[in-house]
């Protein structure tokens, strides 16, 4: 019973080598509005993924801190494991941020060069903005490197988690009461005790402390090496 409408639809589509493009200003505005709405939806989807990763990291840090500091029988290696876990989530979030940045740049290109002109016309817009958008749709490319994405996400959220983990780890290896229920001293009295407390299985404490120091030095270098603001980031101060 549905064969005739289906055949008619196939005949109509067969008459076009490609779908017809907007031929009037009204059709173009309608298509542009739908495209803008679709790009916002994709941008919001990737932003939701970013927030989820951050929530996972916060939850993991809270659980590891509670587990490590609530009992003296908990090993300080739990906090080292938490550092590795948060680093993995940071890498995942940086990758997601690169995708989010692609769609955000498209939305901002439309808003700044088209919609903003509707409300407050200016003469300093980029006349080639439509061509730039079209080329990006034909061959999408990441606009920022993984290093830049890591730097942004680290400065926004993760630096505070890493600092909390570092302070908790230092407290753990320098407080005898947090390692032995029978201890009566609040803090260690010598560097040798700190080295001994930082032992991780067969790995000596000195090597563990050196590894943590190198790791945090790398984090500081990543966070402090800010790239020049280019593209849509050059406009305004509201950036994720």
ChimeraX attribute file (.defattr): number of C-alpha atoms within 10 A of each C-alpha:
attribute: neighborCount
match mode: 1-to-1
recipient: residues
	/A:1	5
	/A:2	6
	/A:3	8
	/A:4	9
	/A:5	10
	/A:6	11
	/A:7	10
	/A:8	11
	/A:9	11
	/A:10	11
	/A:11	11
	/A:12	10
	/A:13	11
	/A:14	11
	/A:15	9
	/A:16	9
	/A:17	7
	/A:18	8
	/A:19	9
	/A:20	7
	/A:21	9
	/A:22	13
	/A:23	8
	/A:24	8
	/A:25	9
	/A:26	10
	/A:27	12
	/A:28	13
	/A:29	12
	/A:30	12
	/A:31	14
	/A:32	15
	/A:33	14
	/A:34	12
	/A:35	14
	/A:36	16
	/A:37	13
	/A:38	14
	/A:39	18
	/A:40	17
	/A:41	13
	/A:42	16
	/A:43	21
	/A:44	15
	/A:45	12
	/A:46	21
	/A:47	19
	/A:48	14
	/A:49	17
	/A:50	21
	/A:51	12
	/A:52	13
	/A:53	19
	/A:54	20
	/A:55	13
	/A:56	14
	/A:57	22
	/A:58	17
	/A:59	11
	/A:60	17
	/A:61	21
	/A:62	15
	/A:63	12
	/A:64	20
	/A:65	17
	/A:66	11
	/A:67	16
	/A:68	21
	/A:69	20
	/A:70	11
	/A:71	14
	/A:72	19
	/A:73	13
	/A:74	16
	/A:75	19
	/A:76	23
	/A:77	17
	/A:78	16
	/A:79	23
	/A:80	17
	/A:81	12
	/A:82	21
	/A:83	23
	/A:84	12
	/A:85	15
	/A:86	22
	/A:87	17
	/A:88	13
	/A:89	19
	/A:90	23
	/A:91	18
	/A:92	16
	/A:93	23
	/A:94	24
	/A:95	17
	/A:96	18
	/A:97	22
	/A:98	21
	/A:99	18
	/A:100	22
	/A:101	21
	/A:102	19
	/A:103	21
	/A:104	21
	/A:105	18
	/A:106	20
	/A:107	20
	/A:108	18
	/A:109	19
	/A:110	18
	/A:111	14
	/A:112	16
	/A:113	19
	/A:114	16
	/A:115	14
	/A:116	13
	/A:117	13
	/A:118	11
	/A:119	8
	/A:120	7
	/A:121	12
	/A:122	10
	/A:123	7
	/A:124	7
	/A:125	13
	/A:126	11
	/A:127	10
	/A:128	9
	/A:129	16
	/A:130	14
	/A:131	10
	/A:132	13
	/A:133	16
	/A:134	11
	/A:135	12
	/A:136	14
	/A:137	11
	/A:138	8
	/A:139	7
	/A:140	12
	/A:141	12
	/A:142	13
	/A:143	13
	/A:144	15
	/A:145	13
	/A:146	15
	/A:147	16
	/A:148	18
	/A:149	20
	/A:150	23
	/A:151	24
	/A:152	22
	/A:153	20
	/A:154	24
	/A:155	16
	/A:156	12
	/A:157	14
	/A:158	23
	/A:159	16
	/A:160	13
	/A:161	18
	/A:162	19
	/A:163	13
	/A:164	15
	/A:165	21
	/A:166	18
	/A:167	10
	/A:168	18
	/A:169	23
	/A:170	16
	/A:171	15
	/A:172	25
	/A:173	23
	/A:174	22
	/A:175	21
	/A:176	21
	/A:177	18
	/A:178	23
	/A:179	20
	/A:180	13
	/A:181	11
	/A:182	10
	/A:183	13
	/A:184	10
	/A:185	10
	/A:186	11
	/A:187	17
	/A:188	15
	/A:189	11
	/A:190	9
	/A:191	10
	/A:192	12
	/A:193	15
	/A:194	21
	/A:195	17
	/A:196	13
	/A:197	21
	/A:198	24
	/A:199	18
	/A:200	16
	/A:201	8
	/A:202	6
	/A:203	10
	/A:204	14
	/A:205	20
	/A:206	16
	/A:207	14
	/A:208	17
	/A:209	16
	/A:210	11
	/A:211	12
	/A:212	15
	/A:213	13
	/A:214	12
	/A:215	13
	/A:216	15
	/A:217	12
	/A:218	12
	/A:219	19
	/A:220	15
	/A:221	12
	/A:222	18
	/A:223	20
	/A:224	13
	/A:225	12
	/A:226	13
	/A:227	12
	/A:228	9
	/A:229	9
	/A:230	10
	/A:231	11
	/A:232	16
	/A:233	14
	/A:234	9
	/A:235	12
	/A:236	7
	/A:237	7
	/A:238	6
	/A:239	9
	/A:240	11
